Amino acid sequence: MNMREKAMKVLIVGSGGREHTLAWKISKSSRVEKIYCAPGNAGIEEYAECVPIGVLDFPALTAFAKEKSIDLTVIGMDDPLVAGVVDAFEAEGLRVFGPRKGAAILEGSKAFSKDLMKKYGIPTAAYENFDDANTALAYLETAKFPIVLKADGLALGKGVLICNTLEEAKAGVKEIMMDKKFGTAGNQMVIEEFLTGREVSVLSFVDGNTVRIMTSAQDHKRAGDGDTGLNTGGMGTFSPSPFYTKEVDEFCQKYIYQATVDAMKAEGRTFKGIIFFGLMLTEDGPRVLEYNARFGDPEAQVVIPRMKNDIVDVMEACIDGTLSDITLEFEDNAAVCVVLASDGYPVKYEKGFVIRGLDTVKAKEDDGYYVFHAGTKRTEKGIVTNGGRVLGVTAKGHDLKEARANAYEAARWVDFENKYMRHDIGKAIDEA
């Protein structure tokens, strides 16, 4: 019996909306008979057996994969990838989807990725790296404003500060490098020029040589309407982006996507897995804002539901270096995701409130309505809130305007105490 005929067992590592979306999509593969998720959440339970193993407990994860004869492990989150979970699985002879530690540095270190882009001529914002706060402060005295400060390491998508004045920037350096608001992520810092334009997220599958681009998306990072408030892990997304034109795609294919894959290979850091390209469409052409080494969350919640391919086939092609044989196909429609959060996120919020209306959305899945769990937990009272971002409510439509109307309609079906959401997700669509 060859691998393609075998009923597979899959382990997903993670616990958020991205992992719920992956579990939902993987469950649709005709090749998969059993899914496990570590640690999972209340929504993932519908598709997978959730096991209480932490995402950074590599010995326990690999032991579990061996004990259950797991055929494929899919790593959803950034922390374990950057810490070397793929290396740990491969050392035990286990098949795993995601970049090795040496490649995951593309996301793990902003300084590394900026230096890589400079070395290989990949278009990005002008920048300087700093590992000393006083040097950074001195540099700011001569800088042009606004300016962007980025903690070097992982900071849950929140380690980026846009500063309009010298005073703000000095306070930002203190926050990142001296007060260590983002922990060790702030040991080094990147200061870069502020770019203006439309932001676009483009996810891709990579097998070390070949890159296959998925449909485009756009995230909304700020907590409040009108892009106000603090940076979050994402308050909503839409796909495709009307600003990602054929001309933009041609430029990026030529100067960014393949160039990044080739640069990583040339550095002896062959990348297999997902590269997320965060782009800014400036007047001077597209520029790379950031790379991620995994599916974006909540971008995955609008991109994966539109994907026609069996995702297991694509992931295995990435591992085996046969991605050039695959043509990615996406539905000719649109999707919008509205994140339902706990009021007070991302600073301080209460948990443990019963969530109502989940079944209403679930009953309409065949019509293109989905609810993906991020911060939830099953208790005797039922499913309750257990995080800042609680749920992602996603809806499809013939076009973005219809998808947006559907997503906000579905967001009203679900309710819990201290429910908070932005009301302008995808408003940019009206300006396209």
VMD Tcl script that draws the C-alpha trace (Angstrom):
set ca {
  {0.00 0.00 0.00}
  {1.56 3.32 -0.97}
  {1.32 6.52 1.04}
  {-1.34 8.07 -1.22}
  {-3.78 5.20 -0.63}
  {-3.20 5.03 3.09}
  {-5.74 6.43 5.53}
  {-3.53 8.95 7.31}
  {-3.25 10.11 10.90}
  {-2.46 13.81 11.22}
  {-1.31 15.82 14.25}
  {-1.84 19.60 14.30}
  {0.22 21.67 16.76}
  {-1.49 24.85 18.02}
  {-4.68 26.15 19.59}
  {-6.00 29.15 17.66}
  {-8.29 30.12 14.83}
  {-5.61 29.21 12.30}
  {-5.37 25.67 13.70}
  {-9.17 25.32 13.75}
  {-9.23 26.34 10.08}
  {-6.49 23.81 9.29}
  {-8.32 21.05 11.19}
  {-11.52 21.83 9.27}
  {-9.69 21.76 5.91}
  {-7.62 18.65 6.69}
  {-10.79 16.83 7.79}
  {-12.07 17.25 4.22}
  {-9.12 15.29 2.79}
  {-10.12 11.84 1.55}
  {-6.69 10.63 2.65}
  {-7.12 11.38 6.36}
  {-8.89 9.09 8.82}
  {-7.87 10.59 12.17}
  {-6.76 14.03 13.37}
  {-5.18 14.95 16.70}
  {-4.47 18.47 17.91}
  {-2.10 19.60 20.66}
  {-3.43 21.36 22.66}
  {-6.41 22.43 20.50}
  {-9.53 24.30 21.62}
  {-13.29 23.79 21.96}
  {-13.93 24.29 18.23}
  {-11.13 22.01 17.04}
  {-12.69 19.17 19.09}
  {-15.28 18.74 16.34}
  {-12.62 17.50 13.90}
  {-9.77 16.32 16.08}
  {-9.00 14.57 19.32}
  {-7.39 17.29 21.45}
  {-4.47 16.27 23.65}
  {-3.11 18.41 26.51}
  {0.48 18.80 25.27}
  {2.11 22.24 25.15}
  {3.34 23.51 21.78}
  {6.91 23.88 23.09}
  {7.06 20.45 24.77}
  {8.97 18.82 21.90}
  {9.82 15.54 23.71}
  {6.14 14.98 24.57}
  {4.98 15.95 21.07}
  {7.41 13.62 19.30}
  {6.71 10.78 21.74}
  {2.97 11.18 21.10}
  {3.49 11.20 17.31}
  {5.50 7.98 17.52}
  {3.06 6.31 19.92}
  {0.07 7.08 17.65}
  {1.97 6.35 14.37}
  {1.25 9.85 13.08}
  {1.86 10.10 9.31}
  {2.02 13.90 9.12}
  {2.41 16.65 11.72}
  {1.37 20.19 10.79}
  {2.86 23.04 12.84}
  {0.52 26.02 13.01}
  {2.30 28.43 15.34}
  {5.42 30.58 15.11}
  {6.94 29.93 18.57}
  {7.58 26.17 18.13}
  {8.84 26.68 14.55}
  {11.38 29.31 15.60}
  {12.42 27.10 18.56}
  {13.12 24.13 16.25}
  {10.11 21.80 16.49}
  {10.59 20.59 12.91}
  {14.20 19.61 13.62}
  {13.00 17.69 16.70}
  {10.43 15.75 14.66}
  {12.84 15.04 11.79}
  {15.46 13.79 14.27}
  {12.91 11.11 15.27}
  {12.24 10.18 11.63}
  {8.78 11.80 11.64}
  {7.16 13.61 8.68}
  {6.41 17.20 9.56}
  {5.19 20.26 7.64}
  {6.96 23.53 8.41}
  {10.40 25.14 8.16}
  {13.38 23.95 10.18}
  {14.80 26.26 12.84}
  {17.47 27.62 10.49}
  {14.78 28.67 8.01}
  {12.15 29.84 10.54}
  {14.58 32.64 11.50}
  {13.02 34.42 8.51}
  {10.22 35.26 10.95}
  {12.14 34.76 14.21}
  {14.51 37.68 13.63}
  {13.50 40.94 11.96}
  {17.18 41.90 11.80}
  {18.01 38.69 9.92}
  {15.20 39.15 7.40}
  {16.08 42.81 6.76}
  {19.75 41.92 6.24}
  {18.73 39.10 3.88}
  {16.61 41.48 1.78}
  {19.42 44.03 1.62}
  {22.00 41.38 0.60}
  {19.83 39.90 -2.17}
  {18.22 43.11 -3.44}
  {14.68 42.27 -2.35}
  {12.69 45.53 -2.14}
  {12.00 46.66 1.43}
  {12.07 49.80 3.58}
  {15.42 51.42 4.44}
  {16.48 50.44 7.97}
  {19.15 50.09 10.65}
  {19.57 47.33 13.26}
  {20.41 48.13 16.90}
  {21.39 46.03 19.91}
  {22.09 49.01 22.18}
  {19.39 51.44 23.34}
  {21.69 54.48 23.55}
  {22.90 54.02 19.97}
  {19.28 53.72 18.84}
  {18.36 56.92 20.70}
  {21.27 58.78 19.13}
  {20.22 57.57 15.64}
  {16.68 58.91 16.18}
  {18.01 62.46 16.69}
  {18.80 62.61 12.94}
  {15.87 60.49 11.65}
  {12.89 61.49 9.50}
  {9.41 61.04 10.97}
  {7.11 59.16 11.08}
  {9.38 56.17 11.72}
  {8.82 52.49 12.58}
  {10.35 50.60 15.54}
  {10.27 46.79 15.50}
  {11.27 44.38 18.24}
  {13.60 41.85 16.59}
  {11.99 38.66 17.91}
  {8.49 37.19 18.18}
  {5.98 39.46 19.94}
  {2.55 38.02 19.05}
  {2.26 40.46 16.15}
  {2.39 43.40 18.55}
  {6.08 44.38 18.62}
  {5.80 47.12 16.00}
  {5.46 50.80 16.94}
  {4.76 53.62 14.48}
  {6.12 56.84 15.95}
  {5.18 60.28 14.62}
  {7.57 62.36 16.76}
  {11.02 62.09 18.30}
  {9.44 61.97 21.77}
  {7.22 59.02 20.79}
  {10.18 57.22 19.24}
  {12.36 57.70 22.33}
  {9.54 56.34 24.49}
  {9.26 53.41 22.07}
  {12.97 52.55 22.37}
  {12.59 52.62 26.16}
  {9.52 50.36 25.94}
  {11.15 47.78 23.63}
  {14.81 47.77 24.68}
  {14.92 49.02 28.27}
  {11.55 48.10 29.84}
  {11.47 44.89 27.74}
  {7.72 45.15 27.15}
  {8.06 42.32 24.60}
  {10.59 40.35 26.65}
  {13.73 39.07 24.91}
  {12.16 39.97 21.54}
  {13.43 43.47 22.33}
  {17.10 42.56 22.86}
  {17.63 43.77 19.31}
  {15.56 46.31 17.42}
  {15.05 47.43 13.83}
  {14.37 51.08 13.05}
  {13.03 51.54 9.53}
  {11.50 54.17 7.28}
  {7.73 54.57 7.36}
  {6.15 53.39 4.12}
  {2.73 54.55 2.94}
  {0.33 52.65 0.73}
  {-1.99 49.65 0.85}
  {-0.99 46.62 2.90}
  {-1.50 43.19 1.35}
  {-0.81 39.73 2.79}
  {0.22 36.97 0.38}
  {0.60 33.41 1.67}
  {2.64 30.84 -0.23}
  {3.58 27.18 -0.15}
  {7.32 26.51 -0.57}
  {9.26 23.25 -1.12}
  {12.78 24.68 -0.94}
  {12.92 25.55 -4.65}
  {9.41 26.19 -5.92}
  {6.99 28.76 -4.53}
  {3.24 28.60 -5.14}
  {1.27 31.72 -4.25}
  {-2.16 31.52 -2.62}
  {-4.91 34.09 -3.07}
  {-4.24 37.53 -1.53}
  {-5.71 38.85 1.72}
  {-5.62 41.92 3.95}
  {-5.51 41.99 7.74}
  {-6.64 44.73 10.14}
  {-4.14 44.91 13.01}
  {-5.40 47.83 15.08}
  {-7.90 47.20 17.87}
  {-10.29 50.04 17.03}
  {-12.42 51.23 14.11}
  {-10.65 53.48 11.66}
  {-7.33 51.72 12.38}
  {-7.05 53.31 15.82}
  {-5.83 51.83 19.09}
  {-3.16 49.27 19.83}
  {-1.75 46.63 17.51}
  {-3.34 43.20 17.96}
  {-2.90 39.74 16.50}
  {-5.52 40.74 13.91}
  {-9.14 41.93 14.16}
  {-10.38 40.73 10.78}
  {-9.44 40.00 7.20}
  {-10.73 39.90 3.66}
  {-9.70 37.97 0.55}
  {-8.87 38.64 -2.22}
  {-7.41 42.14 -2.02}
  {-8.69 44.36 -4.86}
  {-5.40 46.24 -4.65}
  {-3.36 43.14 -5.52}
  {-3.49 43.64 -9.29}
  {-1.96 41.62 -12.13}
  {0.85 44.21 -12.34}
  {1.60 43.91 -8.62}
  {1.64 40.11 -8.91}
  {4.05 40.19 -11.86}
  {6.43 42.50 -9.97}
  {6.34 40.35 -6.83}
  {6.82 37.10 -8.75}
  {9.91 38.59 -10.39}
  {11.55 40.47 -7.53}
  {10.17 39.13 -4.22}
  {8.70 35.61 -4.05}
  {11.21 33.46 -5.91}
  {14.04 35.78 -4.87}
  {13.28 35.10 -1.19}
  {13.18 31.31 -1.65}
  {16.42 31.40 -3.63}
  {18.09 33.68 -1.05}
  {17.24 31.30 1.79}
  {18.62 28.36 -0.18}
  {21.81 30.30 -0.97}
  {22.23 30.98 2.76}
  {22.08 27.24 3.51}
  {18.64 27.72 5.11}
  {16.42 25.88 2.60}
  {12.81 26.81 3.38}
  {9.99 24.26 3.25}
  {6.52 25.19 4.49}
  {4.59 28.46 4.41}
  {6.09 31.88 3.69}
  {3.72 34.73 4.46}
  {4.72 37.88 2.57}
  {3.52 41.07 4.27}
  {3.64 43.70 1.50}
  {3.17 47.45 1.28}
  {2.06 48.70 -2.14}
  {3.92 52.04 -2.29}
  {4.03 54.64 -5.06}
  {7.46 53.23 -5.90}
  {6.18 49.66 -6.15}
  {5.64 46.76 -3.70}
  {7.95 46.51 -0.67}
  {8.27 43.68 1.86}
  {7.16 44.79 5.33}
  {7.71 41.43 7.01}
  {7.90 37.69 6.54}
  {6.11 35.05 8.60}
  {7.05 31.39 8.53}
  {3.49 30.04 8.89}
  {-0.12 30.75 7.96}
  {-1.28 34.14 9.19}
  {-4.09 34.23 11.71}
  {-6.73 35.45 10.83}
  {-5.60 35.46 7.15}
  {-5.86 31.65 7.09}
  {-9.55 32.00 7.94}
  {-10.35 33.70 4.62}
  {-7.74 32.04 2.38}
  {-8.12 28.34 3.30}
  {-11.95 28.24 2.92}
  {-11.50 29.49 -0.68}
  {-8.86 26.85 -1.52}
  {-10.04 24.03 -3.79}
  {-7.00 21.71 -3.43}
  {-6.68 18.87 -0.94}
  {-4.35 20.67 1.49}
  {-2.66 17.40 2.53}
  {-1.51 16.83 -1.07}
  {0.04 20.30 -1.14}
  {1.75 19.96 2.24}
  {3.25 16.60 1.27}
  {4.50 18.07 -2.02}
  {6.30 20.78 0.00}
  {8.00 18.13 2.15}
  {8.93 15.96 -0.85}
  {10.14 18.79 -3.10}
  {7.45 18.13 -5.75}
  {5.48 21.38 -5.45}
  {6.18 22.17 -9.12}
  {3.69 19.39 -9.97}
  {0.87 21.19 -8.10}
  {-1.44 23.91 -9.39}
  {-3.13 25.80 -6.58}
  {-6.79 26.55 -7.24}
  {-9.07 28.99 -5.42}
  {-12.78 29.66 -5.72}
  {-13.80 32.67 -7.81}
  {-15.48 34.43 -4.90}
  {-14.55 36.38 -1.77}
  {-14.41 35.89 1.99}
  {-14.44 38.23 5.00}
  {-13.56 37.32 8.60}
  {-14.67 39.44 11.56}
  {-12.90 38.65 14.84}
  {-15.08 38.61 17.96}
  {-12.81 39.61 20.86}
  {-13.11 40.19 24.59}
  {-13.62 43.87 25.37}
  {-10.32 45.29 26.63}
  {-8.14 43.17 24.30}
  {-5.17 43.40 23.79}
  {-4.51 44.85 27.27}
  {-6.84 43.47 29.94}
  {-10.04 41.48 29.63}
  {-12.23 38.99 31.49}
  {-12.70 35.34 30.44}
  {-15.21 32.58 31.19}
  {-18.38 33.94 29.56}
  {-20.74 31.45 27.88}
  {-20.88 31.78 24.09}
  {-24.31 31.62 22.44}
  {-25.26 31.17 18.78}
  {-22.41 28.94 17.58}
  {-24.87 26.35 16.27}
  {-26.65 28.99 14.18}
  {-23.47 29.67 12.18}
  {-22.56 25.97 12.05}
  {-25.95 25.14 10.52}
  {-25.18 27.46 7.59}
  {-21.71 26.11 6.73}
  {-22.97 24.78 3.38}
  {-23.98 28.36 2.52}
  {-20.45 29.62 3.19}
  {-20.65 30.68 6.86}
  {-17.99 29.50 9.32}
  {-16.99 30.16 12.92}
  {-13.37 29.38 13.83}
  {-12.46 29.22 17.52}
  {-9.39 31.06 18.84}
  {-9.76 31.60 22.60}
  {-12.46 29.15 23.75}
  {-12.79 26.36 26.28}
  {-15.38 23.67 26.96}
  {-16.77 23.68 30.52}
  {-19.82 22.31 32.35}
  {-21.60 25.56 31.47}
  {-20.87 25.03 27.79}
  {-18.27 26.65 25.54}
  {-16.87 29.80 27.18}
  {-14.49 32.62 26.26}
  {-10.87 31.84 27.10}
  {-8.77 34.55 25.44}
  {-8.54 38.01 23.93}
  {-9.47 36.96 20.42}
  {-12.34 34.53 20.96}
  {-13.75 33.64 17.54}
  {-13.31 34.37 13.86}
  {-16.63 34.60 12.00}
  {-16.02 34.06 8.29}
  {-18.49 34.33 5.41}
  {-18.17 33.97 1.66}
  {-19.93 35.99 -1.01}
  {-19.91 36.41 -4.79}
  {-17.81 39.53 -4.24}
  {-16.19 41.31 -1.29}
  {-19.18 43.56 -0.55}
  {-21.52 40.58 -0.29}
  {-19.01 38.61 1.79}
  {-18.63 41.58 4.14}
  {-22.40 41.94 4.60}
  {-22.68 38.20 5.24}
  {-19.82 38.18 7.76}
  {-21.34 41.02 9.81}
  {-24.76 39.34 9.67}
  {-23.21 36.11 11.03}
  {-21.24 38.06 13.68}
  {-24.60 39.20 15.08}
  {-25.78 35.58 15.48}
  {-23.03 34.88 18.02}
  {-23.06 36.55 21.41}
  {-21.26 36.57 24.76}
  {-20.77 39.07 27.57}
  {-18.06 41.67 26.80}
  {-18.15 40.80 23.07}
  {-16.17 43.35 21.06}
  {-15.52 43.69 17.33}
  {-14.49 46.25 14.78}
  {-17.29 47.45 12.51}
  {-15.16 48.48 9.52}
  {-13.42 45.26 8.45}
  {-13.06 45.44 4.69}
  {-14.23 49.04 4.49}
  {-11.29 49.63 2.14}
  {-13.22 47.52 -0.37}
  {-15.57 50.49 -0.87}
  {-12.61 52.62 -1.97}
  {-11.24 50.09 -4.48}
}
mol new
graphics top color blue
foreach p $ca { graphics top sphere $p radius 0.5 }
foreach p [lrange $ca 0 end-1] q [lrange $ca 1 end] { graphics top cylinder $p $q radius 0.2 }
display resetview
